[in-house]
Amino acid sequence: MPTLYVVATPIGNLGDMTPRAIETLKTVSLIATEDTRVTQKLLNAFDIHTPLTSCHEHNERSKAVQIVERMLAENIDVAVTTDAGTPCISDPGSILTAEAVKAGVEVLAIPGPTAMASALSVSGFDMTEFTFYGFLPRQKNELKEKLLDMARHSKLAVVHESPHRVADLLQAVKAVLPGTQVSASCDLTKKYEKTVRGTVTEVLADIESNPKAEKGEYCIVFKWDEADILQPEAAKSELSLEAQLFDGLVRGLSLRDAVDELIARGERKNAVKAASLNVKNMME
């Protein structure tokens, strides 16, 4: 009976390639991989000459059936890899794995690097319980709803984000869950690996002031503030805009940040600006 090997590959540092992963990639008959050009560079580095076939998010559903049928017909072993890290975890590979399991093909893990575990391990948070969410929605309202749902249902949340969108993500978190603690890791295992830790406001400020912040992929760990979760948005929205602005001030926000928070929640900009003037007058 053939075997499908789920092989983890380095997420940035070639020194993390395991001897077992090298041996597996050398001995299988075929490697199904996310991008053959990326994987070919890895194979060249370790003198591996196994044939490659593409298996990515756009063709995996049809390709998986073909690969499993070939494995059974020719009784060959196949490895599945992605551009970096562990297949199937927010990366292609799960459909191929499911097809193999359904066909009765043995599936074995060749464990190794994963950005999720690496980011968690350096976060400094208690990792007794966490939830992995992969990439989050891009549409602003959908993202905010997702963040609130995550905060209600997880103690720690781990996400991936592209360098071009990381500031937008942190701005959304700051708007709806301002008490969140963050550990944001960039370029994990690479020469310029960096992890920024602190409140969401502090981490956002660090990233926005860093001219090189858009140079590497991020893996981010969020630790929610119970106070944000206990006061749900629905309850806040029943208050006047002035009361909601005062709520932000009590939580340590500046008036400007409190204004931005309400606008980010969907309140009308002109109404919030007018309310902020009322709050200023009351404070004076």
Secondary structure, DSSP 8 states (H G I E B T S, - for coil): --EEEEE-B-SS-GGG--HHHHHHHHHSSEEEES-HHHHHHHHHHTT----EEE--TTTHHHHHHHHHHHHHHHT--EEEE-SSB-TTSSSTTHHHHHHHHHTT-EEEEE----HHHHHHHTT-S--SS-EEEEE---SHHHHHHHHHHHHHH-SEEEEEE-TTTHHHHHHHHHHH-TT-EEEEEESTTSTT-EEEEEEHHHHHHHHHT-TTGGGS-EEEEEE--HHHHHS-HHHHHTS-HHHHHHHHHHTT--HHHHHHHHHHHT--HHHHHHHHHHHHHHH-
